[in-house]
C-alpha cells in the first residue's frame, strides 16, 4: 500500500501518525519512516495494524512476513487446558 494511503487509513481511524508517535514515545520521523517502509519496526507496525484494522501484508507487502498469521479453516482448533478431547470414531 502506498504510504499516503496508510496515513489516510490512520486518519480515518480517528488518530494521526503524530499521535501514534506520542503514544509509543518515539519521534514522528520514526513513525513516518515505518509508514514509508524505510525502517522496519514490529512494535510501530503492530500499532498501526491495530489502529487501522488492516493486515501487515496489506500495508507493507513482504516487509513483516513473520507477523502474518496462517488463516486456514482446516487447521486444528486449540483445546482449552483441562478440557477433554473428543474421541474420534474409526
LINTAUR-V136595 format. One record per residue. RES is the residue in one small letter. BURIAL is I if it has 9 or more other ideal C-beta (glycine too) atoms within 8 Angstrom, else O. Layout:
RES & BURIAL
RES & BURIAL
This chain:
x & I
x & O
x & I
x & O
x & O
x & I
x & I
x & O
x & I
x & I
x & I
x & O
x & I
x & O
x & O
x & O
x & I
x & O
x & O
x & I
x & I
x & O
x & O
x & I
x & O
x & O
x & O
x & O
x & O
x & I
x & I
x & I
x & I
x & I
x & I
x & O
x & O
x & O
x & O
x & O
x & O
x & O
x & O
x & I
x & I
x & I
x & I
x & I
x & I
x & O
x & I
x & I
x & O
x & O
x & O
x & I
x & I
x & O
x & I
x & I
x & O
x & O
x & I
x & I
x & O
x & O
x & I
x & I
x & O
x & O
x & O
x & O
x & O
x & O
x & O
x & O
x & O
x & O
x & O
x & O
x & O
x & O
x & O
x & O
x & O
x & O
x & O
x & O
x & O
x & O
